[in-house]
Amino acid sequence: MSLTDYSKLEEEIKNAPEPTTLKKGTEVKARIIAVRTGVVEKEESAYVGVSYFSVTFDAPDEPIVKEFNDFFWDLVDIDKIKKVSEKTAFGAIRHFRNFAGSFGLDYSRPFDLEGDLFGKEGWIIVGIKKSDEYGEQNIVQKYLSSKAGNSSSSYNAIDGDPF
């Protein structure tokens, strides 16, 4: 095994900045850096057997901002979700529509959640969530949708129209 020499980076390592969060209400370009899929396995949950996915984002133009996540019910199980709660099902559809609009997803044809979403970029407004375990974390407050044919600087908020 060979030796690793970080001596030239000693000061940079000692003075590395701590990760931060963005201020609530900040509009930021987000990039998908991971997608994790799963199925609810807790027998006591009304949603047992329902698929979900979690998307991890970073802010590529903000190098010291912490990564943050958002949760989605997988719409392939929409009938199972409707059996538990129609309100939750409609919310899941709306939530995915807003996400897809922001990140330019074409859901008119099949796609691979874990393979096809990685690296996509979109615009969001962040919020803040505080917890004892993790401290302050950014969350997605609202997904923003680009206007077709316009530059990346003009975005409209996607409203959650009721179903």
N, C-alpha and C positions, 0 to 999 in steps of 0.2 A: 504494500500500500504506500502511495506516495504522500509527501507532505504538502499541505495547503498553506500558502503564504498570503495572509490578509494584512500584512504590516503596512502596506501602502494605503489601506482603507481604514486604518485604526481610528483616526479623528472622525471620519464620516460615520463609522459604526457607533462611536461614543455619542455623537451628536444627532443621531437619527431622530427625526421628529415623530411624536406620538400620532397615531391616527386620529382623525377628527370626524365630526358629522357636519353636514350642511345645515344651514339655518332653515327652520320651518318656512315653507312657502317658496323655496328656491326652485327655479326652473333649471333643469340640468339635463344634459345628454347622458343617457345611461346605456351601458353595453351589457349584454347577457354573457356571463362568464361561466355559468353552470346551470344545468337543469337536472333535478333529481325527481324520479318518479317513485310511486309507492301505492300501496293499497292499505286501507284502514284494517288493522288486524285485531283491535280491541273488541272482544266479544260483547262487552257491555255497551258499546257505541251503537247508536241507531244507524250509523253509516258503515258498519262492518262490511267489508267486501267492495267498497267504493274506491275507485282509483283517484289519485290526485297527483299533482306535480308542484314542485317548488322551484322558482326561478331566482338565481342569485345574480345581482347586478353590481357593476362598479361604475364609477363616474370617470371615464377615461381622461377628461380634461382637469380632473382634481385628484392628483396622485396620492395625497395623504388622507383622502376620505375613505372611511371604512366601507366595506362591501355591505350590501343589504339585500333582503329577500322579499318575495311575495308568494302567496299561496293560491293555488287554483284547484278547483275540482275538475277532474278530467271529464269532459263532456261526452266521452264515449259511454259513461255511466249515468247520463242525464235521467233516464227512466228510473233508476234506483234512487237517485237524489230526489226526484219528484215524489216518490212514494213516501219519503221521510218528510219533505217540506217543499211545497211548490214555490214558496217565497225564496228559499235557498237556491232552488234550481234556476229561477229567473235571474237571481242575483249572480249566479255562477256564469250564466250565458252573457249577461251584460258586462261582467268583469272581464271575461275573455275577449269579448268584442272590443272593449276599450284598449286592452293590452295589444291585441292584434292590429288595431288601427294605428297605435303608436309605433309599433315595430315592423309594420309593413308585411304582416304574415298573410299569405294566401291560403285561407282555410277552405277554398272551394275544391281543393284536391288533397289527397293524403300527404302527411308530413310526419317526420320523426321528431318527437319532442326533444329527445336528448341530442340528436345529431344535427337537425336543421336550424335550431334556434341559437346555438352557440355563435357568438360574435355579432349577432344582430344589434343594431343601435336604434334607439328611439328617444323621445323627449318625455320627461315626466316632471311633476311638481312633487317635491319631497315633504314629508312630515317628520315628526319626531316621536319615538316611543321610548319610554324610560322603564327600566326594570332593575331590580336589586341585583340580579345576577350579571347582567351585561352592561348596565349603565345606559347612556343615551345611544339610540340607534336610529338611523334614518329608515323610513318606511315610504312606500309609494302612496302619496296622498291622491294623486290624479295622473292618469295617463293622458298625454297630449298627442294629437294627430296632426300630421303634416298635411298641408293643402297640396294636392297633386300639381306638379309642375312649378311650384314655388321653391325658393331657396330654403335652406335649413333654418333660417332665422325667423320664418313666419309660421307659427303654430297656433292651432285653436284647441281649446279644451274640449274634450269629448264629454258631453253631458250624459249622465246615466238616465236616459229616458225610461219611464216606467213601461212595463209590458202590459 
